[in-house]
Amino acid sequence: SSDPAFFFDYNAFAPEPTLGAVMGGRSQRLSALTSKAMPHTQIQPSVEISGGDLGKLTGFSPVDQGKAMPGLTYKGAAPDIGVAEK
């Protein structure tokens, strides 16, 4: 897909009423992105970064929650969300 959201979908965020992104020149709230442009991105009430390490997320399982892309190697059914493939 040529849509920029395709490359950034498959994420997890804690609920934050002011969190958003600029896409296509427009500012959008996270809740609008997850329901429209980024339907595979999740808002998880208890997701946290443990010890400031982006590879250690707590509050949900990132395992096999990502999107397979050409040239990306992974273990399991799909890539993990985050920076550390487990």
Jmol script that loads the backbone (N, CA, C; Angstrom):
load data "model"
ATOM      1  N   SER A   1       0.839  -1.187   0.000  1.00  0.00           N
ATOM      2  CA  SER A   1       0.000   0.000   0.000  1.00  0.00           C
ATOM      3  C   SER A   1       0.883   1.249   0.000  1.00  0.00           C
ATOM      4  N   SER A   2       0.437   2.305  -0.650  1.00  0.00           N
ATOM      5  CA  SER A   2       1.185   3.556  -0.667  1.00  0.00           C
ATOM      6  C   SER A   2       0.747   4.489   0.456  1.00  0.00           C
ATOM      7  N   ASP A   3      -0.279   4.122   1.206  1.00  0.00           N
ATOM      8  CA  ASP A   3      -0.762   4.930   2.317  1.00  0.00           C
ATOM      9  C   ASP A   3       0.268   4.885   3.443  1.00  0.00           C
ATOM     10  N   PRO A   4       0.751   6.054   3.916  1.00  0.00           N
ATOM     11  CA  PRO A   4       1.759   6.056   4.980  1.00  0.00           C
ATOM     12  C   PRO A   4       1.308   5.331   6.246  1.00  0.00           C
ATOM     13  N   ALA A   5       0.026   5.322   6.518  1.00  0.00           N
ATOM     14  CA  ALA A   5      -0.483   4.656   7.725  1.00  0.00           C
ATOM     15  C   ALA A   5      -0.199   3.161   7.692  1.00  0.00           C
ATOM     16  N   PHE A   6      -0.107   2.576   6.504  1.00  0.00           N
ATOM     17  CA  PHE A   6       0.168   1.147   6.380  1.00  0.00           C
ATOM     18  C   PHE A   6       1.464   0.775   7.090  1.00  0.00           C
ATOM     19  N   PHE A   7       2.471   1.628   6.993  1.00  0.00           N
ATOM     20  CA  PHE A   7       3.772   1.336   7.581  1.00  0.00           C
ATOM     21  C   PHE A   7       3.810   1.558   9.088  1.00  0.00           C
ATOM     22  N   PHE A   8       2.854   2.291   9.622  1.00  0.00           N
ATOM     23  CA  PHE A   8       2.847   2.599  11.047  1.00  0.00           C
ATOM     24  C   PHE A   8       1.689   1.949  11.785  1.00  0.00           C
ATOM     25  N   ASP A   9       0.884   1.174  11.106  1.00  0.00           N
ATOM     26  CA  ASP A   9      -0.217   0.461  11.747  1.00  0.00           C
ATOM     27  C   ASP A   9       0.391  -0.691  12.549  1.00  0.00           C
ATOM     28  N   TYR A  10      -0.411  -1.404  13.295  1.00  0.00           N
ATOM     29  CA  TYR A  10       0.040  -2.510  14.134  1.00  0.00           C
ATOM     30  C   TYR A  10       0.916  -1.989  15.285  1.00  0.00           C
ATOM     31  N   ASN A  11       0.349  -1.114  16.087  1.00  0.00           N
ATOM     32  CA  ASN A  11       1.001  -0.560  17.268  1.00  0.00           C
ATOM     33  C   ASN A  11       0.086  -0.730  18.463  1.00  0.00           C
ATOM     34  N   ALA A  12       0.600  -0.415  19.627  1.00  0.00           N
ATOM     35  CA  ALA A  12      -0.201  -0.408  20.845  1.00  0.00           C
ATOM     36  C   ALA A  12       0.140   0.843  21.641  1.00  0.00           C
ATOM     37  N   PHE A  13      -0.881   1.518  22.128  1.00  0.00           N
ATOM     38  CA  PHE A  13      -0.709   2.739  22.901  1.00  0.00           C
ATOM     39  C   PHE A  13      -1.562   2.675  24.153  1.00  0.00           C
ATOM     40  N   ALA A  14      -1.109   3.335  25.202  1.00  0.00           N
ATOM     41  CA  ALA A  14      -1.941   3.534  26.383  1.00  0.00           C
ATOM     42  C   ALA A  14      -2.930   4.652  26.049  1.00  0.00           C
ATOM     43  N   PRO A  15      -4.097   4.645  26.668  1.00  0.00           N
ATOM     44  CA  PRO A  15      -5.065   5.722  26.390  1.00  0.00           C
ATOM     45  C   PRO A  15      -4.496   7.078  26.793  1.00  0.00           C
ATOM     46  N   GLU A  16      -4.538   8.020  25.901  1.00  0.00           N
ATOM     47  CA  GLU A  16      -4.050   9.371  26.171  1.00  0.00           C
ATOM     48  C   GLU A  16      -4.908  10.313  25.353  1.00  0.00           C
ATOM     49  N   PRO A  17      -5.740  11.108  26.010  1.00  0.00           N
ATOM     50  CA  PRO A  17      -6.695  11.939  25.266  1.00  0.00           C
ATOM     51  C   PRO A  17      -6.067  12.954  24.331  1.00  0.00           C
ATOM     52  N   THR A  18      -4.822  13.345  24.567  1.00  0.00           N
ATOM     53  CA  THR A  18      -4.203  14.355  23.709  1.00  0.00           C
ATOM     54  C   THR A  18      -3.258  13.763  22.674  1.00  0.00           C
ATOM     55  N   LEU A  19      -3.056  12.435  22.686  1.00  0.00           N
ATOM     56  CA  LEU A  19      -2.135  11.811  21.744  1.00  0.00           C
ATOM     57  C   LEU A  19      -2.746  11.751  20.350  1.00  0.00           C
ATOM     58  N   GLY A  20      -1.960  12.106  19.360  1.00  0.00           N
ATOM     59  CA  GLY A  20      -2.440  12.070  17.989  1.00  0.00           C
ATOM     60  C   GLY A  20      -1.278  12.076  17.026  1.00  0.00           C
ATOM     61  N   ALA A  21      -1.583  12.287  15.765  1.00  0.00           N
ATOM     62  CA  ALA A  21      -0.559  12.300  14.731  1.00  0.00           C
ATOM     63  C   ALA A  21      -1.013  13.208  13.604  1.00  0.00           C
ATOM     64  N   VAL A  22      -0.056  13.667  12.817  1.00  0.00           N
ATOM     65  CA  VAL A  22      -0.372  14.444  11.618  1.00  0.00           C
ATOM     66  C   VAL A  22      -0.226  13.504  10.445  1.00  0.00           C
ATOM     67  N   MET A  23      -1.317  13.286   9.728  1.00  0.00           N
ATOM     68  CA  MET A  23      -1.307  12.414   8.554  1.00  0.00           C
ATOM     69  C   MET A  23      -2.026  13.132   7.428  1.00  0.00           C
ATOM     70  N   GLY A  24      -1.412  13.163   6.272  1.00  0.00           N
ATOM     71  CA  GLY A  24      -2.020  13.837   5.135  1.00  0.00           C
ATOM     72  C   GLY A  24      -2.218  15.323   5.373  1.00  0.00           C
ATOM     73  N   GLY A  25      -1.343  15.916   6.211  1.00  0.00           N
ATOM     74  CA  GLY A  25      -1.447  17.343   6.494  1.00  0.00           C
ATOM     75  C   GLY A  25      -2.491  17.694   7.531  1.00  0.00           C
ATOM     76  N   ARG A  26      -3.154  16.687   8.097  1.00  0.00           N
ATOM     77  CA  ARG A  26      -4.199  16.942   9.101  1.00  0.00           C
ATOM     78  C   ARG A  26      -3.833  16.290  10.426  1.00  0.00           C
ATOM     79  N   SER A  27      -4.130  16.987  11.509  1.00  0.00           N
ATOM     80  CA  SER A  27      -3.920  16.432  12.842  1.00  0.00           C
ATOM     81  C   SER A  27      -5.122  15.560  13.201  1.00  0.00           C
ATOM     82  N   GLN A  28      -4.843  14.350  13.692  1.00  0.00           N
ATOM     83  CA  GLN A  28      -5.915  13.431  14.048  1.00  0.00           C
ATOM     84  C   GLN A  28      -5.648  12.851  15.428  1.00  0.00           C
ATOM     85  N   ARG A  29      -6.702  12.703  16.214  1.00  0.00           N
ATOM     86  CA  ARG A  29      -6.565  12.061  17.521  1.00  0.00           C
ATOM     87  C   ARG A  29      -6.344  10.568  17.339  1.00  0.00           C
ATOM     88  N   LEU A  30      -5.689   9.958  18.313  1.00  0.00           N
ATOM     89  CA  LEU A  30      -5.388   8.530  18.247  1.00  0.00           C
ATOM     90  C   LEU A  30      -6.654   7.693  18.077  1.00  0.00           C
ATOM     91  N   SER A  31      -7.726   8.041  18.771  1.00  0.00           N
ATOM     92  CA  SER A  31      -8.958   7.257  18.669  1.00  0.00           C
ATOM     93  C   SER A  31      -9.507   7.275  17.240  1.00  0.00           C
ATOM     94  N   ALA A  32      -9.357   8.388  16.526  1.00  0.00           N
ATOM     95  CA  ALA A  32      -9.809   8.454  15.130  1.00  0.00           C
ATOM     96  C   ALA A  32      -8.904   7.619  14.236  1.00  0.00           C
ATOM     97  N   LEU A  33      -7.608   7.625  14.507  1.00  0.00           N
ATOM     98  CA  LEU A  33      -6.677   6.834  13.700  1.00  0.00           C
ATOM     99  C   LEU A  33      -6.951   5.343  13.844  1.00  0.00           C
ATOM    100  N   THR A  34      -7.214   4.878  15.062  1.00  0.00           N
ATOM    101  CA  THR A  34      -7.411   3.448  15.270  1.00  0.00           C
ATOM    102  C   THR A  34      -8.713   2.962  14.650  1.00  0.00           C
ATOM    103  N   SER A  35      -9.685   3.835  14.503  1.00  0.00           N
ATOM    104  CA  SER A  35     -10.946   3.397  13.918  1.00  0.00           C
ATOM    105  C   SER A  35     -10.979   3.569  12.401  1.00  0.00           C
ATOM    106  N   LYS A  36     -10.069   4.374  11.837  1.00  0.00           N
ATOM    107  CA  LYS A  36     -10.106   4.643  10.393  1.00  0.00           C
ATOM    108  C   LYS A  36      -8.787   4.284   9.716  1.00  0.00           C
ATOM    109  N   ALA A  37      -7.793   5.164   9.815  1.00  0.00           N
ATOM    110  CA  ALA A  37      -6.552   5.013   9.061  1.00  0.00           C
ATOM    111  C   ALA A  37      -5.663   3.881   9.559  1.00  0.00           C
ATOM    112  N   MET A  38      -5.751   3.552  10.845  1.00  0.00           N
ATOM    113  CA  MET A  38      -4.875   2.539  11.427  1.00  0.00           C
ATOM    114  C   MET A  38      -5.708   1.521  12.219  1.00  0.00           C
ATOM    115  N   PRO A  39      -6.510   0.732  11.539  1.00  0.00           N
ATOM    116  CA  PRO A  39      -7.438  -0.164  12.233  1.00  0.00           C
ATOM    117  C   PRO A  39      -6.782  -1.296  13.015  1.00  0.00           C
ATOM    118  N   HIS A  40      -5.504  -1.577  12.766  1.00  0.00           N
ATOM    119  CA  HIS A  40      -4.822  -2.646  13.495  1.00  0.00           C
ATOM    120  C   HIS A  40      -4.057  -2.134  14.708  1.00  0.00           C
ATOM    121  N   THR A  41      -4.039  -0.821  14.898  1.00  0.00           N
ATOM    122  CA  THR A  41      -3.403  -0.233  16.073  1.00  0.00           C
ATOM    123  C   THR A  41      -4.367  -0.336  17.249  1.00  0.00           C
ATOM    124  N   GLN A  42      -3.809  -0.692  18.401  1.00  0.00           N
ATOM    125  CA  GLN A  42      -4.630  -0.950  19.585  1.00  0.00           C
ATOM    126  C   GLN A  42      -4.424   0.119  20.649  1.00  0.00           C
ATOM    127  N   ILE A  43      -5.506   0.464  21.337  1.00  0.00           N
ATOM    128  CA  ILE A  43      -5.416   1.271  22.544  1.00  0.00           C
ATOM    129  C   ILE A  43      -5.614   0.296  23.692  1.00  0.00           C
ATOM    130  N   GLN A  44      -4.564   0.085  24.478  1.00  0.00           N
ATOM    131  CA  GLN A  44      -4.583  -0.880  25.580  1.00  0.00           C
ATOM    132  C   GLN A  44      -4.499  -0.115  26.903  1.00  0.00           C
ATOM    133  N   PRO A  45      -5.478  -0.261  27.773  1.00  0.00           N
ATOM    134  CA  PRO A  45      -5.515   0.517  29.010  1.00  0.00           C
ATOM    135  C   PRO A  45      -4.306   0.329  29.923  1.00  0.00           C
ATOM    136  N   SER A  46      -3.658  -0.822  29.852  1.00  0.00           N
ATOM    137  CA  SER A  46      -2.583  -1.074  30.815  1.00  0.00           C
ATOM    138  C   SER A  46      -1.201  -1.227  30.177  1.00  0.00           C
ATOM    139  N   VAL A  47      -1.040  -0.860  28.908  1.00  0.00           N
ATOM    140  CA  VAL A  47       0.274  -1.007  28.276  1.00  0.00           C
ATOM    141  C   VAL A  47       1.243   0.026  28.850  1.00  0.00           C
ATOM    142  N   GLU A  48       2.448  -0.452  29.167  1.00  0.00           N
ATOM    143  CA  GLU A  48       3.490   0.431  29.692  1.00  0.00           C
ATOM    144  C   GLU A  48       4.844  -0.010  29.150  1.00  0.00           C
ATOM    145  N   ILE A  49       5.786   0.917  29.128  1.00  0.00           N
ATOM    146  CA  ILE A  49       7.167   0.620  28.785  1.00  0.00           C
ATOM    147  C   ILE A  49       7.886   0.353  30.096  1.00  0.00           C
ATOM    148  N   SER A  50       8.439  -0.828  30.254  1.00  0.00           N
ATOM    149  CA  SER A  50       9.085  -1.223  31.499  1.00  0.00           C
ATOM    150  C   SER A  50      10.528  -0.738  31.549  1.00  0.00           C
ATOM    151  N   GLY A  51      10.857   0.013  32.572  1.00  0.00           N
ATOM    152  CA  GLY A  51      12.227   0.467  32.774  1.00  0.00           C
ATOM    153  C   GLY A  51      12.767   1.338  31.665  1.00  0.00           C
ATOM    154  N   GLY A  52      11.908   2.008  30.915  1.00  0.00           N
ATOM    155  CA  GLY A  52      12.352   2.859  29.819  1.00  0.00           C
ATOM    156  C   GLY A  52      12.878   2.099  28.614  1.00  0.00           C
ATOM    157  N   ASP A  53      12.650   0.775  28.569  1.00  0.00           N
ATOM    158  CA  ASP A  53      13.135  -0.074  27.482  1.00  0.00           C
ATOM    159  C   ASP A  53      11.994  -0.364  26.509  1.00  0.00           C
ATOM    160  N   LEU A  54      12.073   0.167  25.295  1.00  0.00           N
ATOM    161  CA  LEU A  54      11.005  -0.029  24.306  1.00  0.00           C
ATOM    162  C   LEU A  54      10.807  -1.489  23.929  1.00  0.00           C
ATOM    163  N   GLY A  55      11.760  -2.333  24.235  1.00  0.00           N
ATOM    164  CA  GLY A  55      11.651  -3.763  23.968  1.00  0.00           C
ATOM    165  C   GLY A  55      10.944  -4.523  25.082  1.00  0.00           C
ATOM    166  N   LYS A  56      10.614  -3.828  26.152  1.00  0.00           N
ATOM    167  CA  LYS A  56       9.952  -4.478  27.292  1.00  0.00           C
ATOM    168  C   LYS A  56       8.617  -3.800  27.574  1.00  0.00           C
ATOM    169  N   LEU A  57       7.598  -4.245  26.864  1.00  0.00           N
ATOM    170  CA  LEU A  57       6.254  -3.726  27.081  1.00  0.00           C
ATOM    171  C   LEU A  57       5.523  -4.619  28.064  1.00  0.00           C
ATOM    172  N   THR A  58       4.738  -4.025  28.929  1.00  0.00           N
ATOM    173  CA  THR A  58       3.903  -4.778  29.862  1.00  0.00           C
ATOM    174  C   THR A  58       2.454  -4.360  29.676  1.00  0.00           C
ATOM    175  N   GLY A  59       1.532  -5.190  30.144  1.00  0.00           N
ATOM    176  CA  GLY A  59       0.121  -4.846  30.087  1.00  0.00           C
ATOM    177  C   GLY A  59      -0.637  -5.482  28.937  1.00  0.00           C
ATOM    178  N   PHE A  60       0.063  -6.063  27.991  1.00  0.00           N
ATOM    179  CA  PHE A  60      -0.535  -6.816  26.900  1.00  0.00           C
ATOM    180  C   PHE A  60       0.589  -7.600  26.223  1.00  0.00           C
ATOM    181  N   SER A  61       0.238  -8.583  25.430  1.00  0.00           N
ATOM    182  CA  SER A  61       1.257  -9.381  24.749  1.00  0.00           C
ATOM    183  C   SER A  61       1.464  -8.867  23.328  1.00  0.00           C
ATOM    184  N   PRO A  62       2.676  -8.386  23.001  1.00  0.00           N
ATOM    185  CA  PRO A  62       2.965  -7.925  21.651  1.00  0.00           C
ATOM    186  C   PRO A  62       3.319  -9.059  20.687  1.00  0.00           C
ATOM    187  N   VAL A  63       3.414 -10.291  21.196  1.00  0.00           N
ATOM    188  CA  VAL A  63       3.856 -11.433  20.400  1.00  0.00           C
ATOM    189  C   VAL A  63       2.880 -11.713  19.253  1.00  0.00           C
ATOM    190  N   ASP A  64       3.426 -11.791  18.045  1.00  0.00           N
ATOM    191  CA  ASP A  64       2.664 -12.112  16.825  1.00  0.00           C
ATOM    192  C   ASP A  64       1.534 -11.122  16.534  1.00  0.00           C
ATOM    193  N   GLN A  65       1.633  -9.894  16.996  1.00  0.00           N
ATOM    194  CA  GLN A  65       0.591  -8.881  16.771  1.00  0.00           C
ATOM    195  C   GLN A  65       0.928  -7.920  15.638  1.00  0.00           C
ATOM    196  N   GLY A  66       2.099  -8.093  15.010  1.00  0.00           N
ATOM    197  CA  GLY A  66       2.537  -7.179  13.964  1.00  0.00           C
ATOM    198  C   GLY A  66       2.140  -7.621  12.569  1.00  0.00           C
ATOM    199  N   LYS A  67       2.679  -6.942  11.578  1.00  0.00           N
ATOM    200  CA  LYS A  67       2.379  -7.193  10.165  1.00  0.00           C
ATOM    201  C   LYS A  67       3.649  -7.638   9.451  1.00  0.00           C
ATOM    202  N   ALA A  68       3.574  -8.774   8.765  1.00  0.00           N
ATOM    203  CA  ALA A  68       4.707  -9.253   7.973  1.00  0.00           C
ATOM    204  C   ALA A  68       4.949  -8.306   6.803  1.00  0.00           C
ATOM    205  N   MET A  69       6.230  -7.964   6.580  1.00  0.00           N
ATOM    206  CA  MET A  69       6.604  -7.083   5.477  1.00  0.00           C
ATOM    207  C   MET A  69       7.792  -7.695   4.753  1.00  0.00           C
ATOM    208  N   PRO A  70       7.921  -7.446   3.457  1.00  0.00           N
ATOM    209  CA  PRO A  70       9.041  -8.003   2.692  1.00  0.00           C
ATOM    210  C   PRO A  70      10.384  -7.628   3.313  1.00  0.00           C
ATOM    211  N   GLY A  71      11.269  -8.621   3.462  1.00  0.00           N
ATOM    212  CA  GLY A  71      12.600  -8.389   3.996  1.00  0.00           C
ATOM    213  C   GLY A  71      12.687  -8.404   5.516  1.00  0.00           C
ATOM    214  N   LEU A  72      11.569  -8.526   6.196  1.00  0.00           N
ATOM    215  CA  LEU A  72      11.549  -8.552   7.654  1.00  0.00           C
ATOM    216  C   LEU A  72      11.467  -9.995   8.129  1.00  0.00           C
ATOM    217  N   THR A  73      12.467 -10.422   8.881  1.00  0.00           N
ATOM    218  CA  THR A  73      12.431 -11.781   9.418  1.00  0.00           C
ATOM    219  C   THR A  73      11.794 -11.757  10.799  1.00  0.00           C
ATOM    220  N   TYR A  74      11.116 -12.825  11.145  1.00  0.00           N
ATOM    221  CA  TYR A  74      10.456 -12.903  12.444  1.00  0.00           C
ATOM    222  C   TYR A  74      10.241 -14.358  12.807  1.00  0.00           C
ATOM    223  N   LYS A  75       9.929 -14.600  14.069  1.00  0.00           N
ATOM    224  CA  LYS A  75       9.594 -15.929  14.571  1.00  0.00           C
ATOM    225  C   LYS A  75       8.104 -15.950  14.867  1.00  0.00           C
ATOM    226  N   GLY A  76       7.457 -17.088  14.682  1.00  0.00           N
ATOM    227  CA  GLY A  76       6.039 -17.204  15.009  1.00  0.00           C
ATOM    228  C   GLY A  76       5.141 -16.915  13.822  1.00  0.00           C
ATOM    229  N   ALA A  77       3.872 -16.652  14.107  1.00  0.00           N
ATOM    230  CA  ALA A  77       2.867 -16.440  13.069  1.00  0.00           C
ATOM    231  C   ALA A  77       2.976 -15.080  12.392  1.00  0.00           C
ATOM    232  N   ALA A  78       3.521 -14.082  13.096  1.00  0.00           N
ATOM    233  CA  ALA A  78       3.670 -12.725  12.571  1.00  0.00           C
ATOM    234  C   ALA A  78       4.740 -12.025  13.403  1.00  0.00           C
ATOM    235  N   PRO A  79       5.244 -10.886  12.933  1.00  0.00           N
ATOM    236  CA  PRO A  79       6.208 -10.148  13.752  1.00  0.00           C
ATOM    237  C   PRO A  79       5.562  -9.669  15.061  1.00  0.00           C
ATOM    238  N   ASP A  80       6.390  -9.452  16.058  1.00  0.00           N
ATOM    239  CA  ASP A  80       5.904  -8.888  17.309  1.00  0.00           C
ATOM    240  C   ASP A  80       5.798  -7.376  17.173  1.00  0.00           C
ATOM    241  N   ILE A  81       4.909  -6.761  17.924  1.00  0.00           N
ATOM    242  CA  ILE A  81       4.843  -5.297  17.983  1.00  0.00           C
ATOM    243  C   ILE A  81       5.985  -4.840  18.864  1.00  0.00           C
ATOM    244  N   GLY A  82       6.653  -3.772  18.481  1.00  0.00           N
ATOM    245  CA  GLY A  82       7.727  -3.213  19.286  1.00  0.00           C
ATOM    246  C   GLY A  82       9.073  -3.419  18.633  1.00  0.00           C
ATOM    247  N   VAL A  83      10.102  -3.098  19.369  1.00  0.00           N
ATOM    248  CA  VAL A  83      11.445  -3.125  18.797  1.00  0.00           C
ATOM    249  C   VAL A  83      12.180  -4.432  18.996  1.00  0.00           C
ATOM    250  N   ALA A  84      11.628  -5.337  19.793  1.00  0.00           N
ATOM    251  CA  ALA A  84      12.332  -6.582  20.108  1.00  0.00           C
ATOM    252  C   ALA A  84      11.508  -7.788  19.701  1.00  0.00           C
ATOM    253  N   GLU A  85      11.894  -8.434  18.609  1.00  0.00           N
ATOM    254  CA  GLU A  85      11.243  -9.670  18.177  1.00  0.00           C
ATOM    255  C   GLU A  85      11.606 -10.765  19.167  1.00  0.00           C
ATOM    256  N   LYS A  86      10.630 -11.437  19.715  1.00  0.00           N
ATOM    257  CA  LYS A  86      10.878 -12.486  20.710  1.00  0.00           C
ATOM    258  C   LYS A  86      10.657 -13.849  20.117  1.00  0.00           C
TER     259      LYS A  86
END
end "model"
wireframe off; spacefill off
backbone 0.3
color backbone group
